[in-house]
């Protein structure tokens, strides 16, 4: 599962901007290199003393160490950083993006510096400096659909979107795609893969319109950082409701047959989406998370540490820090949200909003039919979680279950133990998944 504190270990904090002269490109690049050198040498205090006050509040002592060791637990040992460093200026902030190579994956490491040269932001992201050109999957038939740019939402939170519509057909069923967590684009680009684009062209080739959009935390990231009491409603649910409304109003769409597909975090939120709009025709849950986020972080950290067959002392420290994070989350109180406390890059309000939430149990109140899908090689949302959905909903005749032995979290086929590096290899959502979704939707009239 991914989230504002995702399994890809993306963390970003945005601070206030201070008017002053900026460092030169050479100086800011050297500054970023020095910060990276200190982190890789475990000299975390040397880095933390350069934080802005906002960064210190978001990442108190010890958090940077937990972030870095968590990244090592996922991506493997740090090897080297490349020379293709990019510098971007945003207002009077400078963002330095350095491509770095780890044992199992490549990451872009980003630092934001304010005009006084202090560290005002930080992010670890899967590498994007060498994008793989998208090729349509074999099951797509480009002559059978068209794509148009559009938007969803109104006011301050308008989001760019793409509507993929079958050609020459009136009153077609349609589906909204809901991302996993993190600042995803409309294709849900992860590494070299674009699973939502695969679903859009695959389903449209089979007579189903698809609406996908860039996530609010991607398009309005700085504005989102200032939202008090930030929860999943602002991150996900409000925009899903807006997307459903946009589809219903679109000419050529059968307003009575608008469905919602949620992947990972999006699947976990199906019960809440159904509560926000009970008139949705049906729901598809793809790798719907069924355990608390903090527990998932610990489990994923342990899984990745064990990927090579043993756990080193450093990897055990990473597991221990993940467990400490989980304890911090479990110890949060309502006053922590009121005080604006941050835990591992996310506000306390976000974690508290998830407390006690049991997606499979909550799904019992969903009146619409559901299709629940699971890749059996998925380590982020496991088959044990799939079993929880089955236990809760298996007696219902309007809920259908499919699992796929060879598929990972992205529903892309592979072999052996799934690890993050697998996402850097281009593939496509399996044909059988697209076929199962299309067949299920087309029978709902």
C-alpha positions in Angstrom: 0.0 0.0 0.0 1.1 3.6 -0.6 0.1 6.7 1.2 1.1 10.1 2.3 3.7 8.0 4.1 3.9 5.5 1.3 5.6 2.1 0.9 7.9 3.9 -1.6 9.1 5.9 1.4 8.3 9.3 -0.1 8.5 12.1 2.5 8.2 15.8 1.8 7.7 18.8 4.0 7.1 22.3 2.6 8.2 25.3 4.7 7.4 28.9 4.5 9.4 31.0 2.0 11.8 33.8 3.1 12.8 36.6 0.7 16.5 36.8 0.1 19.2 36.0 -2.5 19.5 32.5 -3.7 22.6 30.4 -3.8 24.2 29.9 -7.3 23.5 26.6 -9.0 27.0 25.4 -8.3 26.7 26.3 -4.7 23.3 24.8 -4.1 24.4 21.6 -5.9 27.5 21.4 -3.7 25.3 22.0 -0.7 23.0 19.1 -1.6 26.1 16.9 -2.1 27.3 17.8 1.3 24.0 17.0 2.9 23.8 13.6 1.1 27.4 12.8 2.2 26.4 13.5 5.8 23.3 11.3 5.6 25.2 8.4 4.0 27.8 8.7 6.8 25.0 8.6 9.4 25.8 12.1 10.5 22.2 13.0 10.9 22.7 15.7 13.5 24.8 17.6 11.1 21.9 17.7 8.7 19.2 18.3 11.2 21.0 21.5 12.5 20.4 22.9 9.0 16.6 22.4 9.1 14.1 25.3 9.1 11.9 25.5 12.2 9.1 23.9 10.2 11.3 21.0 9.2 12.4 20.5 12.8 8.8 20.3 13.9 8.0 17.8 11.1 11.2 15.7 11.5 12.3 15.9 15.2 15.6 14.3 16.1 15.7 10.6 15.1 13.2 10.9 12.2 15.8 11.5 9.5 17.7 8.4 10.6 14.4 6.4 10.5 13.7 7.7 7.0 17.1 6.9 5.6 17.3 3.4 7.2 13.8 2.8 6.0 14.8 3.6 2.4 17.8 1.3 2.7 15.5 -1.4 4.0 13.4 -1.0 0.8 16.0 -0.2 -1.8 19.0 -2.1 -0.5 22.4 -0.7 0.3 23.4 2.7 -1.0 25.9 2.5 -3.9 26.5 5.9 -5.5 24.9 9.1 -6.8 25.0 10.3 -10.4 26.3 13.5 -11.8 23.0 14.4 -13.6 21.9 16.7 -10.9 18.9 19.0 -11.6 18.2 22.3 -9.9 14.7 23.8 -10.0 13.7 27.2 -8.7 10.2 27.5 -7.2 9.5 31.1 -6.0 12.5 31.7 -3.9 13.1 28.1 -3.0 15.7 25.9 -4.8 15.1 22.2 -5.3 18.1 20.0 -6.0 17.3 16.5 -7.4 20.1 14.0 -7.3 19.7 10.5 -9.0 21.1 7.9 -6.7 21.7 4.1 -7.1 20.9 1.6 -4.5 21.3 -2.2 -4.5 17.7 -2.9 -5.6 16.4 0.3 -7.1 17.2 3.8 -8.2 15.9 6.9 -6.3 15.8 10.6 -6.9 16.8 12.3 -3.6 15.5 15.8 -3.3 16.4 18.7 -1.0 14.7 22.1 -0.9 16.7 25.0 0.3 15.2 28.3 1.4 16.7 31.6 0.6 18.9 31.4 3.7 20.3 28.1 2.6 18.4 26.1 5.2 16.8 22.8 4.4 13.1 23.4 4.0 12.0 20.2 2.3 13.1 16.6 1.6 11.9 13.7 -0.6 13.0 10.2 -1.6 11.3 9.2 -4.8 11.6 6.4 -7.4 13.9 7.6 -10.1 12.2 9.6 -12.9 15.2 11.0 -14.8 15.1 8.3 -17.4 11.5 7.8 -18.2 10.5 4.7 -20.3 8.3 5.6 -23.3 4.8 4.2 -22.9 3.8 1.5 -25.2 0.2 0.4 -25.4 -0.6 -3.1 -24.1 -1.5 -5.8 -26.7 -5.2 -5.7 -25.5 -5.6 -2.1 -26.4 -7.3 -1.2 -29.7 -6.6 2.5 -30.4 -9.1 2.7 -33.2 -11.9 1.8 -30.8 -11.6 4.7 -28.4 -10.6 8.4 -28.1 -9.1 10.4 -25.3 -9.8 14.0 -24.3 -8.3 16.3 -21.7 -10.7 17.6 -19.1 -10.9 18.6 -15.4 -12.7 17.6 -12.3 -13.6 19.6 -9.2 -14.2 23.3 -8.9 -12.6 26.3 -7.2 -9.2 25.9 -5.5 -9.0 22.2 -6.1 -9.5 21.7 -9.8 -7.6 18.8 -11.1 -6.5 17.9 -14.7 -7.9 14.7 -16.0 -8.2 12.4 -19.0 -11.5 10.8 -20.2 -11.1 7.8 -22.4 -14.3 7.0 -24.3 -15.3 4.1 -26.6 -15.9 5.3 -30.2 -19.3 5.4 -31.8 -21.2 4.1 -28.8 -23.9 5.9 -26.9 -24.8 5.5 -23.2 -21.8 3.5 -22.2 -20.9 2.5 -18.6 -18.0 4.4 -17.1 -15.5 4.0 -14.3 -13.5 6.4 -12.1 -10.0 5.2 -11.2 -8.8 6.0 -7.6 -5.1 6.0 -6.9 -3.0 4.4 -4.2 -1.5 6.9 -1.8 1.2 9.4 -2.4 1.2 12.3 -5.0 0.2 10.1 -8.0 -0.4 11.3 -11.5 -3.5 10.2 -13.5 -1.7 7.2 -14.9 -0.6 6.1 -11.4 3.0 6.1 -12.7 5.1 3.8 -10.6 8.7 3.2 -11.8 8.5 2.3 -15.4 4.8 1.4 -15.3 1.5 3.2 -15.8 -1.2 0.8 -14.5 -4.1 3.3 -14.7 -3.3 4.1 -18.4 -3.3 0.4 -19.1 -6.7 0.1 -17.4 -8.1 3.1 -19.3 -7.1 1.9 -22.8 -7.9 -1.7 -22.0 -11.4 -1.0 -20.6 -12.2 1.6 -23.3 -11.3 -1.0 -25.9 -14.0 -3.2 -24.4 -16.7 -0.5 -24.4 -16.2 1.2 -21.0 -15.4 4.8 -20.5 -12.7 5.6 -18.0 -11.9 8.9 -16.1 -8.6 9.3 -14.4 -7.1 12.4 -12.9 -3.9 13.8 -11.2 -4.2 13.5 -7.5 -4.8 16.5 -5.3 -1.5 15.9 -3.4 0.4 16.1 -6.7 -1.3 19.2 -8.3 -1.8 21.2 -5.1 1.0 19.9 -3.0 2.1 23.3 -1.4 -1.5 24.3 -0.7 -2.2 20.9 0.8 0.6 21.3 3.2 -1.2 24.3 4.8 -4.5 22.4 5.3 -5.3 22.0 8.9 -6.9 18.7 10.1 -5.8 17.0 6.9 -7.4 13.6 6.4 -8.3 11.1 3.7 -11.4 13.1 2.8 -9.2 15.9 1.4 -6.6 13.6 0.0 -9.0 11.2 -1.8 -12.7 11.1 -1.2 -13.8 14.7 -2.1 -12.2 14.3 -5.5 -13.7 10.8 -6.2 -17.2 12.3 -5.6 -16.4 15.2 -8.0 -15.2 12.7 -10.6 -18.3 10.6 -10.3 -20.4 13.7 -10.7 -18.5 14.8 -13.8 -19.0 11.4 -15.5 -22.7 11.4 -14.8 -23.0 14.8 -16.5 -21.0 13.8 -19.5 -22.9 13.2 -22.8 -22.7 9.6 -23.9 -22.2 8.2 -20.4 -25.0 6.0 -18.8 -25.4 8.0 -15.5 -26.9 5.0 -13.9 -23.8 2.8 -14.6 -20.9 4.8 -13.1 -18.5 2.6 -11.2 -15.5 3.3 -9.0 -12.2 1.3 -9.0 -9.8 1.8 -6.1 -6.3 0.5 -6.0 -4.4 0.0 -2.8 -5.3 3.0 -0.6 -8.1 3.7 -3.0 -9.4 0.1 -2.6 -9.2 0.5 1.2 -11.4 3.6 1.0 -14.2 2.0 -1.0 -16.5 1.8 2.1 -16.0 5.5 2.8 -16.5 6.4 -0.9 -19.7 4.4 -0.9 -20.8 6.3 2.2 -20.0 9.7 0.5 -22.0 8.7 -2.7 -24.3 5.7 -2.1 -25.6 5.9 -5.7 -22.4 4.6 -7.3 -23.4 1.5 -9.4 -20.6 -0.7 -8.1 -17.0 -0.9 -6.8 -13.9 -2.7 -7.8 -11.3 -3.2 -5.1 -7.8 -3.9 -6.5 -5.3 -4.9 -3.7 -7.4 -3.2 -1.1 -5.4 -2.7 2.1 -7.1 -4.3 5.2 -4.6 -3.6 8.0 -3.6 -0.4 9.8 -1.1 1.7 7.8 1.4 1.7 10.7 1.3 -2.1 10.8 1.8 -2.3 7.0 4.9 -0.1 7.3 6.5 -2.5 9.8 5.5 -5.6 7.8 6.8 -4.2 4.5 10.1 -3.1 6.2 10.6 -6.6 7.6 9.7 -8.2 4.3 12.2 -6.2 2.3 14.9 -6.7 4.9 14.4 -10.5 4.6 14.4 -10.3 0.8 18.0 -11.6 0.5 17.4 -14.4 3.0 18.9 -12.7 6.1 18.5 -9.6 8.3 21.6 -7.5 8.9 22.2 -5.5 12.0 21.4 -2.3 10.0 18.2 -3.8 8.6 17.2 -4.8 12.1 17.6 -1.2 13.2 15.4 -0.2 10.3 12.7 -2.7 11.5 13.0 -1.4 15.0 12.6 2.2 13.9 9.5 1.2 11.9 8.1 -0.5 15.0 8.8 2.7 17.0 6.9 4.7 14.4 4.0 2.4 14.7 4.1 2.9 18.5 4.1 6.7 18.0 1.1 6.4 15.8 -0.8 4.2 18.2 0.0 6.7 21.0 -1.5 9.7 19.2 -4.2 11.7 21.0 -6.7 14.2 19.6 -4.7 17.1 21.1 -1.8 16.1 18.8 -4.0 16.9 15.8 -5.0 20.2 17.4 -1.4 21.1 18.0 -0.4 20.3 14.4 2.0 17.5 15.3 3.6 15.7 12.4 4.5 12.0 12.5 6.8 10.8 9.7 5.8 13.5 7.3 2.0 13.2 7.9 -0.1 15.3 10.3 -1.5 13.6 13.4 -5.0 14.2 12.0 -4.3 11.9 9.1 -3.2 9.0 11.3 -6.1 9.6 13.8 -8.6 9.5 10.9 -7.5 6.0 10.2 -7.6 4.8 13.7 -10.1 1.9 14.2 -10.9 1.8 10.5 -11.5 -1.8 9.3 -12.2 -1.7 5.5 -13.6 -5.2 5.1 -15.9 -4.9 8.0 -17.0 -1.5 6.9 -17.7 -2.8 3.5 -20.5 -4.9 4.9 -22.6 -1.8 4.8 -22.0 -1.1 1.1 -25.2 -1.9 -0.8 -23.6 -1.8 -4.3 -22.1 -4.9 -5.9 -18.3 -5.3 -5.5 -15.5 -7.0 -7.4 -12.4 -7.7 -5.3 -9.1 -8.5 -6.9 -5.7 -9.6 -5.6 -2.3 -10.3 -6.9 -0.8 -13.3 -5.0 2.8 -12.0 -5.3 1.8 -8.6 -3.8 3.9 -7.9 -0.7 2.4 -4.5 -0.1 -1.2 -5.7 0.3 -1.0 -9.4 1.0 -3.2 -12.4 0.4 -3.9 -12.4 4.1 -5.6 -9.1 3.6 -7.5 -10.5 0.6 -8.7 -13.3 3.0 -10.1 -10.6 5.3 -12.2 -9.3 2.5 -13.4 -12.8 1.7 -14.2 -13.5 5.4 -16.3 -10.3 5.6 -18.1 -10.4 2.3 -17.8 -14.0 1.0 -21.4 -14.9 1.8 -22.8 -12.1 -0.4 -23.9 -13.2 -3.9 -23.2 -9.7 -5.3 -19.5 -9.7 -4.3 -17.0 -11.5 -6.7 -13.4 -12.4 -5.9 -10.5 -13.1 -8.1 -6.8 -13.7 -7.3 -3.9 -14.1 -9.7 -0.9 -16.2 -8.8 1.7 -14.4 -10.9 0.7 -10.8 -10.3 2.3 -8.2 -8.1 0.9 -5.1 -6.4 0.5 -3.4 -9.8 -1.3 -6.4 -11.2 1.7 -7.0 -13.5 3.0 -10.5 -14.0 6.4 -11.6 -12.7 8.2 -14.5 -11.1 9.8 -15.1 -7.7 9.8 -12.8 -4.7 8.4 -9.4 -5.5 10.7 -6.4 -4.6 10.6 -2.7 -5.4 13.1 -3.1 -8.2 10.5 -5.0 -10.1 8.5 -1.8 -10.6 11.4 -0.3 -12.6 10.9 -2.9 -15.3 8.2 -1.9 -17.8 5.2 -4.1 -18.0 1.4 -4.0 -18.3 -1.6 -4.8 -16.2 -2.4 -8.4 -17.0 -5.0 -9.0 -19.8 -7.0 -11.3 -17.5 -7.5 -8.5 -15.0 -8.8 -6.1 -17.6 -11.0 -8.8 -19.0 -12.4 -9.7 -15.6 -13.2 -6.1 -14.8 -14.8 -5.4 -18.1 -16.9 -8.6 -18.0 -18.1 -7.8 -14.5 -19.1 -4.2 -15.4 -20.9 -5.2 -18.6 -23.1 -7.6 -16.7 -24.3 -4.8 -14.3 -27.4 -3.2 -15.9 
